Amino acid sequence: MALNTMTDAGGLRTILQEVLNDLKDKHLYRELRVLQNHQAAVCTINGREVINLSSNNYLGLCTDPRLEAAAKAAIDEWGVGSGAVRTIIGTLSIHQLLEQELAAFKHTEAALTFGSGFTANQGAIGSIVTDQDVVITDELNHASIIDGIRLTKAARKIYKHSDMDALEAALKETQNGYRLRLIITDGVFSMDGDIAKLPEIVELAERYGAAVYIDDAHASGVLGEHGAGSTSHFKLYGRIAVQIGTLSKAIGAVGGYVACMQELRDMMIQRARPFLFSTSQPPSVVATCREALRIMQSEPELHQRLWDNTRYFKERLNALGFNTGKSETPITPVIVGTSETAGKFSDRLFEEGVFAQAIVYPTVAADKARVRTIVTAAHTRANLDTALGTFEQVGRELGII
Ligand SMILES: *Cc1c(COP(=O)(O)O)cnc(C)c1O
């Protein structure tokens, strides 16, 4: 069939072209890099074999044969689609089992799954706050939190990143007039790899009578017992009202969940719009997640390898003279200065066989542009040594070290 090419469509094409050209002029235009084989420690991108330092596949589970087998078995048993939203006829018994297992993993009363971590934030925040409430939020929180808040009528206070004085000031300013005060923070911040100051946040929340909501997308599988997240890492069980997790990063599949008190699960089933109006996860994905959870809890060596690799890579980057900022997790930025230097650094690393994404303004401050690295349990020491050698060579070439 012939391609049905649109004309200007009432001006739409011209409008899009103008905006896109403007992005290109400002060097803010993104092109997709195409992965041509498995999401693995060494993979092929745009025809070039590279060591992959940009994936969130922390435990290497994306390509674990046991998860693949679980997905295939679920297709044999249940078919490929779930056929409806959860509230109509799209709740399978395996959805319920996964939720019970997630609640046990997170030490909470209940859990509810969503199609993604992004929609989990939307669904949870929208089920909690109304125009009678205020949300107090870290300035570096993830886009899905920002959008989740924007979709509500709650008042909002944004505090300076991890600044406990600023958080306390926001709590003091909001003492009167609100039904609920909800503090929201990422557990691990995705650009700098730093961990939220949860013990202080929880203490302040308790002193001022607020609730705490954390998004552990980058902490699940990474921090805490068996990778149970930041609440486990800081032993704050029972003191954090809402824990968001993703099934798309360390768990190796796709999806999100909210681990919380029973009443919030009940409320989200009534109110959370992505839960009510978007089809539930397909059986193969649910089975993949269940198998990932089982493996995480029975094979601590995966978690151990992730952290051994993290410490090794970070220590050696620092020894070479790179600035890795305040990272405390497998997310390790290599801060180089201008956006132009970061772009060139990433491009040259790629040409030499290492893929590490450049992160530039406005995602980070204009003078703090960087390439961001994430090591996983799947990297071998040889992979890391090769990557470090390339970082050293290109770093010297560009005068970064
Ligand atoms: C990745 C991420 C999400 C989104 O999770 P998906 O499952 O990919 O939709 C939400 N919050 C944070 C902090 C994240 O890093």
The ligand as an SDF file (V2000), in Angstrom:
LIG
                    3D

 15 15  0  0  0  0  0  0  0  0999 V2000
   12.7140    5.4440   35.9300 C   0  0  0  0  0  0  0  0  0  0  0  0
   11.9790    6.1610   36.9760 C   0  0  0  0  0  0  0  0  0  0  0  0
   10.5840    6.1660   36.9970 C   0  0  0  0  0  0  0  0  0  0  0  0
    9.7720    5.5560   35.8950 C   0  0  0  0  0  0  0  0  0  0  0  0
    9.7490    4.1720   35.9640 O   0  0  0  0  0  0  0  0  0  0  0  0
    9.2670    3.3480   34.6680 P   0  0  0  0  0  0  0  0  0  0  0  0
    8.8940    2.0300   35.2090 O   0  0  0  0  0  0  0  0  0  0  0  0
   10.4060    3.3330   33.7140 O   0  0  0  0  0  0  0  0  0  0  0  0
    8.0860    4.0900   34.1160 O   0  0  0  0  0  0  0  0  0  0  0  0
    9.9390    6.7890   38.0470 C   0  0  0  0  0  0  0  0  0  0  0  0
   10.6340    7.4040   39.0160 N   0  0  0  0  0  0  0  0  0  0  0  0
   11.9790    7.4360   39.0410 C   0  0  0  0  0  0  0  0  0  0  0  0
   12.6990    8.1130   40.1530 C   0  0  0  0  0  0  0  0  0  0  0  0
   12.6940    6.8270   38.0110 C   0  0  0  0  0  0  0  0  0  0  0  0
   14.0340    6.8640   38.0160 O   0  0  0  0  0  0  0  0  0  0  0  0
  1  2  1  0
  2  3  1  0
  2 14  2  0
  3  4  1  0
  3 10  2  0
  4  5  1  0
  5  6  1  0
  6  7  2  0
  6  8  1  0
  6  9  1  0
 10 11  1  0
 11 12  2  0
 12 13  1  0
 12 14  1  0
 14 15  1  0
M  END
$$$$
